[in-house]
């Protein structure tokens, strides 16, 4: 019996593609009209993204609420550049999130490859860390659940990779 565990983001789904462009556009669209120097904000958000996600414990805790994490990153970016903008963090993060959904795509050949594996009798499980709403929406949007015998989403299960219980 063959079995395969598969990750979602940046394995089946191009999750990282277009991230920088989405952040830039969100900063320009929302913060620009508010008088914020968007070039400075884009750079501050870039630095905050790296610092925010580089901390393993923060990464583990924050990835189960991605909209909240994105708001925190923008707020920290605004703070880094000395700009008032507590009220801008949410709208910038929301604009970014909407743009991400537009650019996200399955990598070429994913449905065909999963179908061949499934038809070949491979038992498959999808194991993904992250926000239950975001991850479930991705799985439904691309109709990925039909390929898998089991789907484990960290935000639904209560633990994520590499936790032993997973």
C-alpha positions in Angstrom: 0.0 0.0 0.0 1.4 3.4 -1.0 0.7 6.5 1.0 1.7 10.1 0.5 1.4 13.2 2.7 1.3 16.4 0.8 1.6 20.0 1.9 -0.5 22.8 0.4 1.2 26.2 0.3 4.1 26.4 -2.1 3.8 22.7 -2.9 0.5 22.4 -4.7 -0.4 26.1 -4.6 1.8 29.0 -5.6 1.2 30.8 -2.3 4.4 33.0 -2.4 4.1 34.2 -5.9 3.2 37.9 -6.2 3.5 38.6 -2.5 5.7 41.6 -2.9 3.6 43.1 -5.6 0.4 42.6 -3.5 2.0 44.4 -0.5 3.2 47.2 -2.7 -0.2 47.7 -4.3 -2.1 47.5 -1.0 0.2 50.1 0.6 -0.1 52.4 -2.4 -3.9 52.0 -2.7 -4.8 52.4 1.0 -1.9 54.3 2.7 -0.9 56.6 -0.2 -4.2 58.6 -0.2 -3.8 59.0 3.6 -0.5 60.8 3.0 1.8 58.0 3.9 5.1 57.7 2.0 4.3 54.3 0.3 7.9 53.5 -0.7 8.9 53.8 3.0 5.9 51.8 4.1 6.6 49.0 1.6 10.1 48.8 2.8 9.1 48.9 6.5 6.5 46.1 5.9 9.1 44.0 4.0 11.4 44.3 7.0 8.6 43.6 9.5 7.5 40.5 7.5 10.9 39.0 7.7 11.3 39.8 11.4 7.8 38.7 12.2 8.0 35.3 10.6 11.6 34.6 11.5 10.7 34.1 15.1 9.7 30.3 15.3 7.4 30.7 18.3 5.6 33.8 16.9 5.3 32.0 13.6 3.7 29.0 15.3 1.2 31.2 17.2 0.4 33.7 14.5 -0.1 31.6 11.4 -3.4 30.3 12.7 -4.9 33.9 12.2 -3.4 35.2 9.0 -5.6 38.4 8.8 -4.5 39.3 12.3 -0.9 38.6 11.5 -1.0 40.8 8.4 -2.6 43.6 10.5 0.2 43.3 13.1 2.9 43.4 10.4 1.5 46.6 8.8 1.1 48.2 12.3 4.7 47.4 13.1 5.8 48.7 9.7 3.9 52.0 10.3 5.5 52.2 13.8 8.9 51.4 12.3 8.7 54.4 10.0 7.2 56.7 12.7 3.9 57.1 10.9 0.6 57.4 12.7 -1.6 54.8 11.2 -3.1 52.4 13.7 -6.3 52.8 11.8 -4.6 52.0 8.4 -3.2 48.7 9.4 -6.4 46.8 9.0 -7.4 48.2 5.7 -3.9 47.7 4.2 -3.9 44.1 5.4 -7.4 43.5 4.0 -6.4 45.0 0.6 -3.3 42.8 0.6 -5.4 39.7 1.4 -7.9 40.4 -1.4 -5.0 40.8 -3.9 -3.4 37.6 -2.8 -6.6 35.6 -3.6 -6.6 37.1 -7.1 -3.0 36.0 -7.8 -2.9 32.6 -6.1 -2.9 29.7 -8.5 -2.2 26.0 -8.4 1.1 25.1 -9.9 0.8 23.8 -13.4 -0.1 20.1 -13.6 -1.2 19.7 -10.0 -4.8 18.4 -10.7 -3.4 16.0 -13.3 -0.7 14.7 -11.0 -3.0 14.3 -8.0 -5.5 12.5 -10.3 -2.9 10.1 -11.5 -1.7 9.3 -8.0 -5.3 8.8 -6.8 -6.1 6.6 -9.8 -2.9 4.7 -9.1 -4.2 3.7 -5.7 -2.0 6.0 -3.6 -3.6 6.9 -0.3 -3.0 10.6 0.1 -3.3 13.0 3.0 -3.1 16.8 2.8 -1.4 18.2 5.8 -1.2 22.0 6.0 -0.3 24.5 8.7 -2.2 27.7 9.2 -5.5 29.6 9.5 -8.4 27.2 9.3 -10.5 29.7 7.3 -7.8 30.5 4.8 -6.6 26.9 4.3 -10.1 25.5 4.0 -11.0 28.2 1.5 -8.0 27.3 -0.6 -8.8 23.6 -0.6 -12.4 24.3 -1.6 -11.6 27.0 -4.2 -9.3 24.5 -6.1 -11.5 21.4 -5.3 -8.5 19.7 -3.8 -10.4 17.7 -1.1 -11.6 15.2 -3.7 -8.0 13.9 -4.2 -7.3 13.2 -0.5 -8.3 10.5 1.9 -7.6 12.8 4.8 -7.2 16.5 5.2 -5.5 18.0 8.3 -5.5 21.7 8.8 -3.6 23.0 11.7 -6.3 25.6 12.7 -8.9 22.9 12.8 -6.8 20.2 14.3 -5.1 22.3 17.0 -1.5 21.4 16.1 0.7 21.8 13.1 3.8 20.4 11.6 6.2 19.4 13.0 4.3 18.6 16.2 4.4 14.8 16.8 0.6 14.6 17.1 0.3 15.6 13.4 
